[in-house]
Amino acid sequence: MFWRNHWKSVVWALLIFTLSVMPADRVPRVGFLKIPHADKLVHCFLYFVFGTLLISGFNRLKVQRGVTNLALLWAAAISIPYGMGMELIQHFFTSRSASWFDVVANIMGFLVAALLYRIINRSTKGYI
């Protein structure tokens, strides 16, 4: 049951891990992101998707419609420490540097996912 509901979030977490431990010179560059601190947008996007997948997976474990607070809490309990852990791994084990701003961007991505998921879930009467 767990794997059926969370395989997408596990795959996404592996993608985040791969991008996080990759040497800085090998990280794919996106042409249109030649703006200062564009990497924060990438962090926000990665954790927005991760948060959405986690919330959706945990939300499928319930019987009633509507997003549950428990689904949000479980998703936060995984996504936020995971984002912090990736920064620690970058600081101690890779040639890349860790940044508190990256941690904030990771958390913001999750918070936006949680907020939008709740809003969309209410507007669709719990059908997502």
C-alpha positions in Angstrom: 0.0 0.0 0.0 2.8 2.5 0.9 4.7 1.9 -2.3 1.5 2.2 -4.4 0.8 5.6 -2.9 4.3 7.0 -2.6 6.4 5.6 -5.5 6.3 8.9 -7.3 7.6 10.8 -4.3 10.3 8.3 -3.7 11.5 8.7 -7.4 11.3 12.5 -7.0 13.4 12.3 -3.8 16.0 10.3 -5.7 16.1 12.9 -8.4 16.5 15.6 -5.8 19.3 13.6 -4.1 21.1 13.1 -7.5 20.9 16.7 -8.4 22.1 17.7 -4.8 25.2 15.5 -4.8 26.2 16.2 -8.4 29.3 18.3 -8.7 28.4 22.0 -9.3 30.0 22.0 -12.8 27.9 19.1 -13.9 24.5 20.4 -12.8 22.4 21.1 -15.9 22.1 24.8 -16.7 18.8 26.1 -17.9 19.2 28.9 -20.5 16.3 31.1 -19.5 17.3 31.1 -15.8 20.2 33.5 -16.3 18.8 35.7 -13.5 20.5 36.2 -10.2 19.7 33.6 -7.6 17.6 31.6 -10.1 18.7 28.4 -8.3 16.3 29.4 -5.5 13.4 29.1 -8.0 14.7 25.6 -8.9 14.9 24.6 -5.2 11.3 26.0 -4.7 10.1 24.0 -7.7 11.7 20.8 -6.7 10.2 20.9 -3.2 6.9 22.1 -4.5 6.6 19.0 -6.6 8.0 16.8 -3.8 5.5 18.3 -1.3 2.6 17.8 -3.7 3.5 14.2 -4.3 3.9 13.5 -0.6 0.6 15.2 0.3 -1.2 13.4 -2.4 0.2 10.0 -1.4 -0.7 10.5 2.3 -4.1 11.9 1.4 -4.9 8.7 -0.5 -4.7 6.7 2.7 -7.8 8.2 4.1 -11.4 7.3 3.7 -13.2 10.7 3.6 -12.8 13.4 1.0 -10.7 16.5 1.6 -7.1 16.9 2.5 -6.4 15.9 6.1 -4.1 17.7 8.5 -2.4 14.4 9.1 -1.4 14.2 5.4 0.0 17.7 5.6 1.9 16.9 8.8 3.4 13.7 7.5 4.4 15.4 4.2 6.0 18.3 6.1 7.8 15.8 8.5 9.4 14.3 5.5 9.9 17.1 3.0 11.4 19.8 5.4 14.0 17.6 7.1 14.9 16.0 3.7 15.6 19.5 2.3 17.7 20.4 5.3 19.5 17.1 5.1 20.3 17.6 1.4 22.0 20.9 2.3 24.0 19.2 5.1 25.1 16.6 2.6 26.2 19.3 0.2 28.1 21.1 3.0 30.0 18.0 4.3 30.2 15.5 1.5 30.3 17.3 -1.9 32.2 20.1 -3.6 29.1 22.2 -3.4 28.2 24.6 -0.6 25.2 24.6 1.6 23.0 27.7 2.0 20.4 28.7 4.5 18.7 30.5 1.6 18.4 27.1 -0.2 16.8 25.7 2.9 14.3 28.5 3.0 13.6 28.0 -0.7 13.0 24.3 -0.1 10.6 25.1 2.8 8.8 27.7 0.7 8.3 25.2 -2.1 6.7 22.8 0.3 4.5 25.5 1.9 3.2 26.7 -1.4 2.4 23.1 -2.4 0.5 22.6 0.9 -1.4 25.8 0.5 -2.3 25.2 -3.1 -3.2 21.5 -2.5 -5.6 22.5 0.2 -7.2 25.3 -1.9 -7.6 23.1 -5.0 -8.8 20.2 -2.9 -11.5 22.3 -1.4 -12.6 23.8 -4.7 -12.8 20.3 -6.2 -14.7 19.0 -3.2 -11.9 16.6 -2.2 -11.6 14.8 -5.6 -7.8 15.2 -5.7 
